[in-house]
Amino acid sequence: MRGKLGLLLGLIAGAVLGFLFAPNPGSKLRAEIRRERAEGGTGLNAIKNSVKGAGKSIGEDVKKSRYVEKIRSLKKKLKDITGGEED
């Protein structure tokens, strides 16, 4: 029973996060769910695709922030070596 509850809570949390961070507006996602259900599906593929897009977007943001930190670090090292003032 405990495992099922954890699974259910995980699914709900994932869906909520997917809707919050989805790259598409909610109206577009709802339209995709309606279309999929009209074709006999469950609508879960639309949600899955939305969550997948959000994951990619978050991953890109993390990667950009890593580059920014690396550039700042290199800039500081360069100024230390050349004796320049740091911003």
N, C-alpha and C positions, 0 to 999 in steps of 0.2 A: 504494500500500500504506500509506503513512504517513497519508494522509487517512482511510482506512478504520479504521486503528488509533485515530486521534484521535476519530473518530465513535463507535467502540465504547466507548472510555474515557469519553467525554462522556455517553453513554447510561447507562453503569453508575454514574457519579458522580451523575447526575441522579436515577436510581432510588434510590440509597442515601440521598441528601439528602431525597428525597420521603418515604421511609419514616421517616427520623429526625424530620422536622418535620411530619409529617402530623397534621392536626387530629383525625383519627379514630384509635382504638386499632388496633393491628396486627391483632387478631382480626377486627375489622369489615372492614378492608381485605381480608384474606384471604378472608373470606366473600363479599365483593363480587366478587373475582377468580374464585372457584369458581363463583358464580352465572353470571357472564358467560361463563365457559368452558363451563358446562353448556348455555347457550343457543347455543353455536356460535361464540362470540367468542374473542378472544385473551387477554382479561384486561387489556389495555393501557388501555382506557378507564377502568377503576377506578383504575389507577395515575395516569393523567393527571388525573382528577378530584381525587385526593388531593393531587397536587403543586400543582394549581391552588388548592386550598383553603389549602395551606401558604403559597403565594405571597401570597394575600390577607391571611392572618394576619400574615405578616412585614411586609407593606406597612402594615397598620394600626399595628403596633408602631412602625415607623419614623416614621409620621405623628404618633403620640402623643409620641414623644421629641422631635420638632421643636417641638411645641407647648409642651412642658415647658421646653425651652431658651429659647423666645421669651418665655414668662411670666417666667422667672428674669431674663432680660435687662431686660424692662420693669419688673419689680419693683425691680431695682437702680437703674435710671435714675430711677424715681419717688422712691426713698429719697435718691438723690443730690440731686435737685431740692429735696426738702422738708427735707433735712438730717437725716433719720432714720437710725438705725443699721441696718446690714445684718445679717441672720441669719447 
